[in-house]
Amino acid sequence: MSRRGQPVPEAAPLIGVVLAFGVAGFGFLFAPADARLPVAAVALLLLYGFTAYGVARSPDPAAAIPPDPTLAAGLLLGAVAAGYGVVVGQPMPGLLVAAVAAVPPAAYHARFGERVNPLSPDRTFLAAGGLAALVVALGVLVGDPAVGALDAAVLLLAAADYRDTRGEPLSEVAEFTLVAAALGGAALALLYFVLVADRPAIGLLAGAALVVVGAYFALGEERVRTS
């Protein structure tokens, strides 16, 4: 399918749907139960990868992929993945797949849809920070702190992206405070998990997540000022 020899961007999401259904169907039919969540994650990455290509190449993405139904579908898939993880005794991997399912549609909606979030972008980021801390604590509680830290990192990055997309540009003082808090939190997490908890891998994951969030804010605000 082409227009004067050029790829049709609307075809990319359809290809992603076909491939995702094939991978997910094969995995859920033939993969063992403990491998089904990773298979679902691969299927979602295929779907969203091809869809992202179509969105990037389309002159009017919202006309081809309506933002509100896309957000609703992403949240529904995320809820199903999280619930499945709880049922099969893999709550942290379930949350990770839920994030893979819900975050890209949420990012798409933030860019092309009308606002539906009752919270301001700043309050959304603060709420996500508190939720990320609870996710880390839950990961420690259920004995899967590494995946819990990764879940929290994805949540923080998604909230940072939402705040960067929907919020007003930060003042230099606010930007410095956020970046310093992220880097300081990374150092504290690393010291605690290495010296006190004797879990260096968790400290590295938590510290890296906070460093990435701090870098996202620093680079994002620099981009806003220079654009």
Phi and psi restraints in degrees (value plus and minus 20) as a CYANA .aco file:
   2 SER   PHI    -176.9  -136.9
   2 SER   PSI     140.0   180.0
   3 ARG   PHI    -134.9   -94.9
   3 ARG   PSI      85.8   125.8
   4 ARG   PHI      34.9    74.9
   4 ARG   PSI      22.6    62.6
   5 GLY   PHI      64.6   104.6
   5 GLY   PSI     -22.4    17.6
   6 GLN   PHI    -118.3   -78.3
   6 GLN   PSI     125.8   165.8
   7 PRO   PHI     -82.0   -42.0
   7 PRO   PSI     123.7   163.7
   8 VAL   PHI    -107.0   -67.0
   8 VAL   PSI      94.9   134.9
   9 PRO   PHI     -83.4   -43.4
   9 PRO   PSI     -49.9    -9.9
  10 GLU   PHI     -85.4   -45.4
  10 GLU   PSI     -39.2     0.8
  11 ALA   PHI     -95.7   -55.7
  11 ALA   PSI     -45.2    -5.2
  12 ALA   PHI     -80.8   -40.8
  12 ALA   PSI     -66.6   -26.6
  13 PRO   PHI     -81.8   -41.8
  13 PRO   PSI     -54.3   -14.3
  14 LEU   PHI     -85.0   -45.0
  14 LEU   PSI     -60.9   -20.9
  15 ILE   PHI     -82.3   -42.3
  15 ILE   PSI     -62.2   -22.2
  16 GLY   PHI     -81.2   -41.2
  16 GLY   PSI     -59.6   -19.6
  17 VAL   PHI     -83.2   -43.2
  17 VAL   PSI     -65.4   -25.4
  18 VAL   PHI     -82.4   -42.4
  18 VAL   PSI     -66.9   -26.9
  19 LEU   PHI     -85.6   -45.6
  19 LEU   PSI     -61.8   -21.8
  20 ALA   PHI     -83.4   -43.4
  20 ALA   PSI     -64.0   -24.0
  21 PHE   PHI     -84.4   -44.4
  21 PHE   PSI     -57.3   -17.3
  22 GLY   PHI     -84.3   -44.3
  22 GLY   PSI     -66.8   -26.8
  23 VAL   PHI     -85.7   -45.7
  23 VAL   PSI     -66.1   -26.1
  24 ALA   PHI     -84.8   -44.8
  24 ALA   PSI     -63.1   -23.1
  25 GLY   PHI     -83.1   -43.1
  25 GLY   PSI     -64.9   -24.9
  26 PHE   PHI     -83.0   -43.0
  26 PHE   PSI     -63.4   -23.4
  27 GLY   PHI     -84.4   -44.4
  27 GLY   PSI     -63.7   -23.7
  28 PHE   PHI     -95.0   -55.0
  28 PHE   PSI     -40.5    -0.5
  29 LEU   PHI    -104.0   -64.0
  29 LEU   PSI     -57.1   -17.1
  30 PHE   PHI    -139.5   -99.5
  30 PHE   PSI     -38.4     1.6
  31 ALA   PHI    -100.1   -60.1
  31 ALA   PSI     129.6   169.6
  32 PRO   PHI     -84.6   -44.6
  32 PRO   PSI     141.8   181.8
  33 ALA   PHI     -78.9   -38.9
  33 ALA   PSI     -57.5   -17.5
  34 ASP   PHI     -96.7   -56.7
  34 ASP   PSI     -24.8    15.2
  35 ALA   PHI    -125.6   -85.6
  35 ALA   PSI     -20.9    19.1
  36 ARG   PHI     -92.7   -52.7
  36 ARG   PSI     -54.4   -14.4
  37 LEU   PHI     -85.4   -45.4
  37 LEU   PSI     -65.9   -25.9
  38 PRO   PHI     -79.6   -39.6
  38 PRO   PSI     -57.3   -17.3
  39 VAL   PHI     -83.0   -43.0
  39 VAL   PSI     -62.5   -22.5
  40 ALA   PHI     -81.8   -41.8
  40 ALA   PSI     -58.9   -18.9
  41 ALA   PHI     -84.0   -44.0
  41 ALA   PSI     -61.8   -21.8
  42 VAL   PHI     -82.7   -42.7
  42 VAL   PSI     -63.2   -23.2
  43 ALA   PHI     -81.2   -41.2
  43 ALA   PSI     -62.6   -22.6
  44 LEU   PHI     -85.2   -45.2
  44 LEU   PSI     -59.9   -19.9
  45 LEU   PHI     -84.2   -44.2
  45 LEU   PSI     -58.2   -18.2
  46 LEU   PHI     -82.5   -42.5
  46 LEU   PSI     -67.8   -27.8
  47 LEU   PHI     -78.7   -38.7
  47 LEU   PSI     -70.4   -30.4
  48 TYR   PHI     -93.9   -53.9
  48 TYR   PSI     -49.0    -9.0
  49 GLY   PHI     -83.8   -43.8
  49 GLY   PSI     -68.9   -28.9
  50 PHE   PHI     -87.3   -47.3
  50 PHE   PSI     -56.9   -16.9
  51 THR   PHI     -85.4   -45.4
  51 THR   PSI     -59.9   -19.9
  52 ALA   PHI     -81.6   -41.6
  52 ALA   PSI     -58.5   -18.5
  53 TYR   PHI     -81.3   -41.3
  53 TYR   PSI     -65.2   -25.2
  54 GLY   PHI     -83.1   -43.1
  54 GLY   PSI     -61.1   -21.1
  55 VAL   PHI     -83.9   -43.9
  55 VAL   PSI     -63.1   -23.1
  56 ALA   PHI     -84.8   -44.8
  56 ALA   PSI     -52.7   -12.7
  57 ARG   PHI    -112.4   -72.4
  57 ARG   PSI     -33.3     6.7
  58 SER   PHI    -102.0   -62.0
  58 SER   PSI     117.3   157.3
  59 PRO   PHI     -91.9   -51.9
  59 PRO   PSI     -42.1    -2.1
  60 ASP   PHI    -164.2  -124.2
  60 ASP   PSI      59.3    99.3
  61 PRO   PHI     -80.2   -40.2
  61 PRO   PSI     -58.0   -18.0
  62 ALA   PHI     -84.4   -44.4
  62 ALA   PSI     -46.8    -6.8
  63 ALA   PHI     -91.9   -51.9
  63 ALA   PSI     -55.3   -15.3
  64 ALA   PHI    -105.3   -65.3
  64 ALA   PSI     -55.5   -15.5
  65 ILE   PHI    -148.3  -108.3
  65 ILE   PSI      76.1   116.1
  66 PRO   PHI     -79.9   -39.9
  66 PRO   PSI     109.8   149.8
  67 PRO   PHI     -84.0   -44.0
  67 PRO   PSI     -61.8   -21.8
  68 ASP   PHI     -85.8   -45.8
  68 ASP   PSI     -70.3   -30.3
  69 PRO   PHI     -82.3   -42.3
  69 PRO   PSI     -52.4   -12.4
  70 THR   PHI     -84.5   -44.5
  70 THR   PSI     -63.9   -23.9
  71 LEU   PHI     -82.7   -42.7
  71 LEU   PSI     -64.9   -24.9
  72 ALA   PHI     -81.4   -41.4
  72 ALA   PSI     -62.6   -22.6
  73 ALA   PHI     -85.3   -45.3
  73 ALA   PSI     -60.6   -20.6
  74 GLY   PHI     -83.7   -43.7
  74 GLY   PSI     -62.2   -22.2
  75 LEU   PHI     -86.8   -46.8
  75 LEU   PSI     -57.4   -17.4
  76 LEU   PHI     -85.0   -45.0
  76 LEU   PSI     -64.9   -24.9
  77 LEU   PHI     -81.5   -41.5
  77 LEU   PSI     -60.0   -20.0
  78 GLY   PHI     -83.1   -43.1
  78 GLY   PSI     -62.2   -22.2
  79 ALA   PHI     -84.2   -44.2
  79 ALA   PSI     -59.8   -19.8
  80 VAL   PHI     -84.5   -44.5
  80 VAL   PSI     -63.7   -23.7
  81 ALA   PHI     -83.7   -43.7
  81 ALA   PSI     -64.2   -24.2
  82 ALA   PHI     -83.5   -43.5
  82 ALA   PSI     -63.2   -23.2
  83 GLY   PHI     -84.4   -44.4
  83 GLY   PSI     -59.9   -19.9
  84 TYR   PHI     -83.5   -43.5
  84 TYR   PSI     -60.1   -20.1
  85 GLY   PHI     -80.8   -40.8
  85 GLY   PSI     -59.5   -19.5
  86 VAL   PHI     -86.8   -46.8
  86 VAL   PSI     -62.8   -22.8
  87 VAL   PHI     -82.9   -42.9
  87 VAL   PSI     -60.8   -20.8
  88 VAL   PHI    -111.6   -71.6
  88 VAL   PSI     -13.4    26.6
  89 GLY   PHI      58.0    98.0
  89 GLY   PSI       7.0    47.0
  90 GLN   PHI    -148.6  -108.6
  90 GLN   PSI      43.6    83.6
  91 PRO   PHI     -84.3   -44.3
  91 PRO   PSI     -59.5   -19.5
  92 MET   PHI     -90.8   -50.8
  92 MET   PSI     -67.2   -27.2
  93 PRO   PHI     -79.7   -39.7
  93 PRO   PSI     -55.3   -15.3
  94 GLY   PHI     -82.0   -42.0
  94 GLY   PSI     -61.3   -21.3
  95 LEU   PHI     -85.3   -45.3
  95 LEU   PSI     -56.3   -16.3
  96 LEU   PHI     -84.8   -44.8
  96 LEU   PSI     -65.2   -25.2
  97 VAL   PHI     -85.7   -45.7
  97 VAL   PSI     -55.6   -15.6
  98 ALA   PHI     -80.6   -40.6
  98 ALA   PSI     -60.7   -20.7
  99 ALA   PHI     -85.4   -45.4
  99 ALA   PSI     -61.5   -21.5
 100 VAL   PHI     -80.2   -40.2
 100 VAL   PSI     -55.9   -15.9
 101 ALA   PHI     -94.6   -54.6
 101 ALA   PSI     -59.6   -19.6
 102 ALA   PHI    -115.0   -75.0
 102 ALA   PSI     -50.4   -10.4
 103 VAL   PHI     -87.4   -47.4
 103 VAL   PSI     -67.9   -27.9
 104 PRO   PHI     -79.9   -39.9
 104 PRO   PSI     -64.2   -24.2
 105 PRO   PHI     -81.2   -41.2
 105 PRO   PSI     -55.9   -15.9
 106 ALA   PHI     -86.0   -46.0
 106 ALA   PSI     -61.3   -21.3
 107 ALA   PHI     -84.6   -44.6
 107 ALA   PSI     -59.8   -19.8
 108 TYR   PHI     -82.7   -42.7
 108 TYR   PSI     -64.8   -24.8
 109 HIS   PHI     -84.5   -44.5
 109 HIS   PSI     -57.5   -17.5
 110 ALA   PHI     -81.5   -41.5
 110 ALA   PSI     -49.9    -9.9
 111 ARG   PHI    -109.7   -69.7
 111 ARG   PSI     -51.1   -11.1
 112 PHE   PHI    -142.8  -102.8
 112 PHE   PSI     -29.9    10.1
 113 GLY   PHI    -125.8   -85.8
 113 GLY   PSI     149.4   189.4
 114 GLU   PHI     -98.2   -58.2
 114 GLU   PSI     131.2   171.2
 115 ARG   PHI     -85.3   -45.3
 115 ARG   PSI     110.1   150.1
 116 VAL   PHI    -143.1  -103.1
 116 VAL   PSI     -30.7     9.3
 117 ASN   PHI     -98.9   -58.9
 117 ASN   PSI     101.7   141.7
 118 PRO   PHI     -91.0   -51.0
 118 PRO   PSI     -38.5     1.5
 119 LEU   PHI    -107.8   -67.8
 119 LEU   PSI     130.9   170.9
 120 SER   PHI     -89.8   -49.8
 120 SER   PSI     140.6   180.6
 121 PRO   PHI     -76.9   -36.9
 121 PRO   PSI     -58.8   -18.8
 122 ASP   PHI     -86.3   -46.3
 122 ASP   PSI     -64.6   -24.6
 123 ARG   PHI     -87.8   -47.8
 123 ARG   PSI     -52.5   -12.5
 124 THR   PHI     -82.5   -42.5
 124 THR   PSI     -62.3   -22.3
 125 PHE   PHI     -86.6   -46.6
 125 PHE   PSI     -60.7   -20.7
 126 LEU   PHI     -84.1   -44.1
 126 LEU   PSI     -62.3   -22.3
 127 ALA   PHI     -83.8   -43.8
 127 ALA   PSI     -59.2   -19.2
 128 ALA   PHI     -85.2   -45.2
 128 ALA   PSI     -55.3   -15.3
 129 GLY   PHI     -83.1   -43.1
 129 GLY   PSI     -63.2   -23.2
 130 GLY   PHI     -85.3   -45.3
 130 GLY   PSI     -59.8   -19.8
 131 LEU   PHI     -86.6   -46.6
 131 LEU   PSI     -57.4   -17.4
 132 ALA   PHI     -82.7   -42.7
 132 ALA   PSI     -59.5   -19.5
 133 ALA   PHI     -83.3   -43.3
 133 ALA   PSI     -59.5   -19.5
 134 LEU   PHI     -86.0   -46.0
 134 LEU   PSI     -56.9   -16.9
 135 VAL   PHI     -85.2   -45.2
 135 VAL   PSI     -61.8   -21.8
 136 VAL   PHI     -81.5   -41.5
 136 VAL   PSI     -64.5   -24.5
 137 ALA   PHI     -82.7   -42.7
 137 ALA   PSI     -59.4   -19.4
 138 LEU   PHI     -84.9   -44.9
 138 LEU   PSI     -59.5   -19.5
 139 GLY   PHI     -81.1   -41.1
 139 GLY   PSI     -61.2   -21.2
 140 VAL   PHI     -85.1   -45.1
 140 VAL   PSI     -60.2   -20.2
 141 LEU   PHI     -84.8   -44.8
 141 LEU   PSI     -59.5   -19.5
 142 VAL   PHI    -111.5   -71.5
 142 VAL   PSI     -16.4    23.6
 143 GLY   PHI      60.9   100.9
 143 GLY   PSI       3.1    43.1
 144 ASP   PHI    -154.7  -114.7
 144 ASP   PSI      40.0    80.0
 145 PRO   PHI     -88.6   -48.6
 145 PRO   PSI     -49.1    -9.1
 146 ALA   PHI     -84.6   -44.6
 146 ALA   PSI     -69.0   -29.0
 147 VAL   PHI     -88.2   -48.2
 147 VAL   PSI     -53.2   -13.2
 148 GLY   PHI     -82.1   -42.1
 148 GLY   PSI     -60.9   -20.9
 149 ALA   PHI     -84.6   -44.6
 149 ALA   PSI     -58.5   -18.5
 150 LEU   PHI     -86.7   -46.7
 150 LEU   PSI     -60.2   -20.2
 151 ASP   PHI     -77.7   -37.7
 151 ASP   PSI     -65.9   -25.9
 152 ALA   PHI     -84.3   -44.3
 152 ALA   PSI     -57.4   -17.4
 153 ALA   PHI     -83.4   -43.4
 153 ALA   PSI     -64.4   -24.4
 154 VAL   PHI     -83.0   -43.0
 154 VAL   PSI     -60.9   -20.9
 155 LEU   PHI     -83.2   -43.2
 155 LEU   PSI     -64.3   -24.3
 156 LEU   PHI     -84.6   -44.6
 156 LEU   PSI     -62.1   -22.1
 157 LEU   PHI     -85.4   -45.4
 157 LEU   PSI     -59.3   -19.3
 158 ALA   PHI     -83.3   -43.3
 158 ALA   PSI     -62.3   -22.3
 159 ALA   PHI     -87.4   -47.4
 159 ALA   PSI     -57.5   -17.5
 160 ALA   PHI     -84.4   -44.4
 160 ALA   PSI     -60.3   -20.3
 161 ASP   PHI     -84.4   -44.4
 161 ASP   PSI     -61.6   -21.6
 162 TYR   PHI     -83.5   -43.5
 162 TYR   PSI     -63.5   -23.5
 163 ARG   PHI     -85.0   -45.0
 163 ARG   PSI     -57.7   -17.7
 164 ASP   PHI     -88.5   -48.5
 164 ASP   PSI     -53.8   -13.8
 165 THR   PHI    -101.1   -61.1
 165 THR   PSI     -64.1   -24.1
 166 ARG   PHI    -117.1   -77.1
 166 ARG   PSI     -43.0    -3.0
 167 GLY   PHI    -106.1   -66.1
 167 GLY   PSI     148.2   188.2
 168 GLU   PHI     -95.7   -55.7
 168 GLU   PSI     133.6   173.6
 169 PRO   PHI     -77.3   -37.3
 169 PRO   PSI     119.0   159.0
 170 LEU   PHI     -93.2   -53.2
 170 LEU   PSI     127.5   167.5
 171 SER   PHI     -91.2   -51.2
 171 SER   PSI     143.6   183.6
 172 GLU   PHI     -82.8   -42.8
 172 GLU   PSI     -55.8   -15.8
 173 VAL   PHI     -86.7   -46.7
 173 VAL   PSI     -64.8   -24.8
 174 ALA   PHI     -84.8   -44.8
 174 ALA   PSI     -60.9   -20.9
 175 GLU   PHI     -82.6   -42.6
 175 GLU   PSI     -65.8   -25.8
 176 PHE   PHI     -81.5   -41.5
 176 PHE   PSI     -61.1   -21.1
 177 THR   PHI     -83.2   -43.2
 177 THR   PSI     -64.6   -24.6
 178 LEU   PHI     -85.6   -45.6
 178 LEU   PSI     -64.4   -24.4
 179 VAL   PHI     -85.5   -45.5
 179 VAL   PSI     -63.2   -23.2
 180 ALA   PHI     -84.5   -44.5
 180 ALA   PSI     -59.1   -19.1
 181 ALA   PHI     -85.0   -45.0
 181 ALA   PSI     -61.1   -21.1
 182 ALA   PHI     -85.0   -45.0
 182 ALA   PSI     -65.0   -25.0
 183 LEU   PHI     -89.4   -49.4
 183 LEU   PSI     -59.3   -19.3
 184 GLY   PHI     -84.7   -44.7
 184 GLY   PSI     -61.1   -21.1
 185 GLY   PHI     -83.4   -43.4
 185 GLY   PSI     -56.4   -16.4
 186 ALA   PHI     -83.1   -43.1
 186 ALA   PSI     -63.2   -23.2
 187 ALA   PHI     -85.4   -45.4
 187 ALA   PSI     -62.0   -22.0
 188 LEU   PHI     -85.6   -45.6
 188 LEU   PSI     -62.5   -22.5
 189 ALA   PHI     -82.5   -42.5
 189 ALA   PSI     -61.6   -21.6
 190 LEU   PHI     -84.4   -44.4
 190 LEU   PSI     -65.2   -25.2
 191 LEU   PHI     -83.8   -43.8
 191 LEU   PSI     -62.3   -22.3
 192 TYR   PHI     -84.4   -44.4
 192 TYR   PSI     -70.8   -30.8
 193 PHE   PHI     -92.2   -52.2
 193 PHE   PSI     -45.4    -5.4
 194 VAL   PHI    -104.4   -64.4
 194 VAL   PSI     -67.3   -27.3
 195 LEU   PHI    -110.9   -70.9
 195 LEU   PSI     -52.3   -12.3
 196 VAL   PHI    -120.8   -80.8
 196 VAL   PSI     -74.1   -34.1
 197 ALA   PHI    -105.3   -65.3
 197 ALA   PSI     -32.5     7.5
 198 ASP   PHI      36.6    76.6
 198 ASP   PSI      22.9    62.9
 199 ARG   PHI    -148.7  -108.7
 199 ARG   PSI      51.8    91.8
 200 PRO   PHI     -80.7   -40.7
 200 PRO   PSI     -54.4   -14.4
 201 ALA   PHI     -83.5   -43.5
 201 ALA   PSI     -60.9   -20.9
 202 ILE   PHI     -86.9   -46.9
 202 ILE   PSI     -59.7   -19.7
 203 GLY   PHI     -80.8   -40.8
 203 GLY   PSI     -61.1   -21.1
 204 LEU   PHI     -85.3   -45.3
 204 LEU   PSI     -62.4   -22.4
 205 LEU   PHI     -84.4   -44.4
 205 LEU   PSI     -68.2   -28.2
 206 ALA   PHI     -84.1   -44.1
 206 ALA   PSI     -64.1   -24.1
 207 GLY   PHI     -83.2   -43.2
 207 GLY   PSI     -62.5   -22.5
 208 ALA   PHI     -83.7   -43.7
 208 ALA   PSI     -59.0   -19.0
 209 ALA   PHI     -80.8   -40.8
 209 ALA   PSI     -64.5   -24.5
 210 LEU   PHI     -89.6   -49.6
 210 LEU   PSI     -55.3   -15.3
 211 VAL   PHI     -83.4   -43.4
 211 VAL   PSI     -62.7   -22.7
 212 VAL   PHI     -83.3   -43.3
 212 VAL   PSI     -60.9   -20.9
 213 VAL   PHI     -83.0   -43.0
 213 VAL   PSI     -65.2   -25.2
 214 GLY   PHI     -80.8   -40.8
 214 GLY   PSI     -63.1   -23.1
 215 ALA   PHI     -84.7   -44.7
 215 ALA   PSI     -56.9   -16.9
 216 TYR   PHI     -81.0   -41.0
 216 TYR   PSI     -65.9   -25.9
 217 PHE   PHI     -85.4   -45.4
 217 PHE   PSI     -63.4   -23.4
 218 ALA   PHI     -82.4   -42.4
 218 ALA   PSI     -68.3   -28.3
 219 LEU   PHI     -92.2   -52.2
 219 LEU   PSI     -56.1   -16.1
 220 GLY   PHI     -84.5   -44.5
 220 GLY   PSI     -64.9   -24.9
 221 GLU   PHI     -89.6   -49.6
 221 GLU   PSI     -53.8   -13.8
 222 GLU   PHI     -83.8   -43.8
 222 GLU   PSI     -59.3   -19.3
 223 ARG   PHI     -84.0   -44.0
 223 ARG   PSI     -60.8   -20.8
 224 VAL   PHI     -82.6   -42.6
 224 VAL   PSI     -61.4   -21.4
 225 ARG   PHI     -90.0   -50.0
 225 ARG   PSI     -50.0   -10.0
 226 THR   PHI    -113.5   -73.5
 226 THR   PSI     -27.1    12.9
